[in-house]
């Protein structure tokens, strides 16, 4: 296989150079590439080992974190709303549903490289039967990705993920699509570009590692940690009738 | 919305009032504990990063002499890097016809990490003496600063008289009607110092050269990744034909 391919190139060049030398060089080059590949595989394995090890270390800490977060009302909802990109994806209905969001859980597969899952845990709610909504990404050696997502068991008349969007007052002309449709987006958009799922990336790489940053609005340009800002926040919401009702989320970004 | 307000109201209460009520007190405590947990996580993440860098550093050292050996062997294969570059589906497309003429003088490509892998890397195109520019090395370097920004610098090409492929008015049109638009010269890549172009895409060329071409150029030299060529013998015969007609990317 390789031999034949290379020989065709070799045949071209043969007119100018000694056949034997060239063939030899290319063979030696192939050996070197094989050597490099072995080294690269070894390196990848070692890196994977490190990542696996630290994933094990992190798990119980995430568990501890979950316990603490339970005593902070609407923690994850607030973090979601405070993230500039995620907030933009939430319709009003979505926000009502997210009030029932108990926790976010991002978990790598045991060997880290094969994939991961993102789970939203909910308390019993009027919208759907499920208590967990999960989206899972499996990476195969050939480079393909398999994506699966919970098929949400919507209660009667509550299915907002499939075009039953309530457009109140044209507030959000662009994003009427429910955030929850994300769970049914299992088609890879652009295979040529490889795997890309913005929401997954944000939840896994951004929100999950440090949701407190968003909860505290530290990412927001305007809100810092100073006392002054606390007071400002207080006064902002004296006017809550004006600002609160008009726009809920995206203004923070 | 409601949650947002309630959170902010709660936080406001905490800041403005001297003596929070019990409920708020619990909340403050929870948030403090959460902050501690986040700091613990951050320490772990940093440690993990360090360990990963150590591994990468170690294997970089292992690879270096192998790459040197490889460079010596490649010297005996005429136009190796040129062929590999042109055969790469993404890179080949980047060279205008004029660029290709300049590239005939390209001897080798080198990718080198800084001694401390974390700090960055450079990509160098080595050229023999040629009628286009004075330089024999064209390098683009990426230096990663601690804050996460990247300092990008590229050789300022010393074009010879009238040879500046980047000068205004030096229109490069391809023969035939294949590409009716004026093509930008690949050499403008050395001037591009923006980490991200407007659409937020990182320097793809650098990534492709570093992560794809450099690790295994032989794959492209052999055209192994050509869509038409698979592992079957029939396809190898097709390569004979394709190989003779064109080395580049006309197959696209």
Interface residues (C-beta under 8 A of the other chain):
Chain A: X1 X2 X4 X5 X6 X8 X9 X11 X12 X13 X16 X17 X21 X22 X25 X26 X28 X29 X30 X32 X33 X35 X36 X37 X39 X40 X42 X43 X46 X47 X50 X51 X54 X57 X58 X61 X64 X65 X68 X69 X71 X72 X73 X74 X77 X78 X81 X82 X92 X95 X98 X99 X209 X210 X212 X213 X215 X216 X227 X229 X230 X231 X233 X234 X236 X237 X240 X244 X248 X249
Chain B: X1 X2 X3 X4 X5 X6 X7 X8 X9 X11 X12 X13 X14 X15 X16 X26 X27 X30 X31 X33 X34 X35 X37 X38 X40 X41 X42 X44 X45 X47 X48 X51 X52 X55 X56 X58 X59 X62 X63 X66 X67 X69 X70 X73 X74 X76 X77 X78 X79 X83 X215 X216 X218 X219 X221 X222 X223 X224 X229 X231 X233 X236 X239 X240 X243 X244
